[in-house]
Amino acid sequence: MTLASPEMQDCIDACLRCYQTCLGMASNHCLPAGGRHVEPEHLRLMMACAEICRTSAHLMLIGLPEHAHTCRACAEICEDCARSCEAVGDMQDCVTECRACAAHCRRMAA
């Protein structure tokens, strides 16, 4: 088994934190809050962000070199999600995790 480099492990951890935060906030914060929090475009973006983060972590964990492609997409979707969460408001945890994940994924995609 090949262990991930420290940089890759940091990215895996950031992706998994973002996955957990986006999915958890969508389910346990946005749905109960209603209003702008449950507008379809925002909620879909949160779901997409959670899924691409999970997928990117998965591909890095199994050692697939194509993780660079998912990391590139992950960085873009995370940035979009951070902007959406910032615009909706009261979602700083999601904004923070999305921006951190995007930064790690940009480095992995380079």
C-alpha positions as CSV (number, residue, x, y, z in Angstrom):
1,M,0.0,0.0,0.0
2,T,1.3,3.4,-0.9
3,L,0.7,6.1,1.7
4,A,-0.5,9.5,0.6
5,S,2.1,12.3,0.8
6,P,1.6,14.8,3.6
7,E,0.2,17.3,1.1
8,M,-2.2,14.8,-0.3
9,Q,-3.3,13.7,3.1
10,D,-4.0,17.3,4.0
11,C,-6.1,17.6,0.9
12,I,-8.0,14.3,1.7
13,D,-8.7,15.7,5.2
14,A,-9.9,19.0,3.8
15,C,-12.2,17.3,1.3
16,L,-13.7,15.1,4.0
17,R,-14.2,18.1,6.4
18,C,-15.9,20.0,3.5
19,Y,-18.0,17.0,2.6
20,Q,-19.2,16.6,6.2
21,T,-19.8,20.4,6.7
22,C,-21.7,20.9,3.4
23,L,-23.9,17.8,3.8
24,G,-24.5,18.5,7.5
25,M,-25.3,22.1,7.0
26,A,-27.6,21.4,4.1
27,S,-29.5,18.8,6.1
28,N,-29.4,20.3,9.6
29,H,-29.2,24.1,9.0
30,C,-30.6,25.0,5.6
31,L,-33.6,22.7,5.5
32,P,-34.9,23.9,8.9
33,A,-34.0,27.5,8.2
34,G,-36.0,27.6,5.0
35,G,-36.2,30.8,2.8
36,R,-33.0,31.5,0.9
37,H,-31.3,28.5,2.5
38,V,-33.5,26.1,0.5
39,E,-33.6,27.8,-2.8
40,P,-32.9,25.1,-5.4
41,E,-29.8,26.6,-6.9
42,H,-28.2,27.0,-3.4
43,L,-29.2,23.5,-2.1
44,R,-28.1,21.8,-5.3
45,L,-24.7,23.5,-5.1
46,M,-24.3,22.3,-1.5
47,M,-25.1,18.8,-2.6
48,A,-22.8,18.9,-5.5
49,C,-20.0,20.3,-3.3
50,A,-20.4,17.6,-0.8
51,E,-20.3,14.9,-3.5
52,I,-17.3,16.2,-5.4
53,C,-15.4,16.5,-2.1
54,R,-16.3,12.9,-1.2
55,T,-15.3,11.8,-4.7
56,S,-12.0,13.7,-4.7
57,A,-11.0,12.2,-1.3
58,H,-12.0,8.8,-2.6
59,L,-9.8,9.0,-5.7
60,M,-6.9,10.2,-3.7
61,L,-7.3,7.5,-1.1
62,I,-7.3,4.7,-3.7
63,G,-4.3,6.3,-5.4
64,L,-5.8,7.0,-8.8
65,P,-3.7,9.6,-10.7
66,E,-6.8,11.1,-12.2
67,H,-7.6,12.6,-8.9
68,A,-6.1,15.8,-10.4
69,H,-9.2,16.1,-12.6
70,T,-11.6,15.8,-9.7
71,C,-9.5,18.1,-7.5
72,R,-9.7,20.8,-10.2
73,A,-13.4,20.5,-10.4
74,C,-13.7,20.3,-6.7
75,A,-11.8,23.6,-6.3
76,E,-14.2,25.3,-8.7
77,I,-17.4,23.9,-7.1
78,C,-16.1,24.7,-3.6
79,E,-15.5,28.3,-4.5
80,D,-19.0,28.5,-6.0
81,C,-20.5,27.0,-2.9
82,A,-18.5,29.3,-0.6
83,R,-19.9,32.3,-2.6
84,S,-23.4,31.0,-2.4
85,C,-23.2,30.3,1.3
86,E,-21.8,33.7,1.9
87,A,-24.6,35.4,-0.1
88,V,-27.3,33.4,1.8
89,G,-25.7,34.3,5.1
90,D,-25.3,32.6,8.5
91,M,-23.2,29.8,7.0
92,Q,-19.7,30.8,7.9
93,D,-18.6,27.2,8.8
94,C,-19.5,26.1,5.2
95,V,-17.7,29.2,3.7
96,T,-14.6,28.5,5.7
97,E,-14.4,24.7,4.9
98,C,-15.2,25.3,1.2
99,R,-12.5,27.9,0.8
100,A,-9.9,25.7,2.6
101,C,-10.8,22.7,0.5
102,A,-10.6,24.7,-2.7
103,A,-7.1,25.9,-1.8
104,H,-5.9,22.3,-1.1
105,C,-7.5,21.0,-4.2
106,R,-6.0,23.7,-6.4
107,R,-2.5,22.6,-5.1
108,M,-3.3,18.9,-5.8
109,A,-4.6,19.7,-9.3
110,A,-1.5,21.7,-10.3
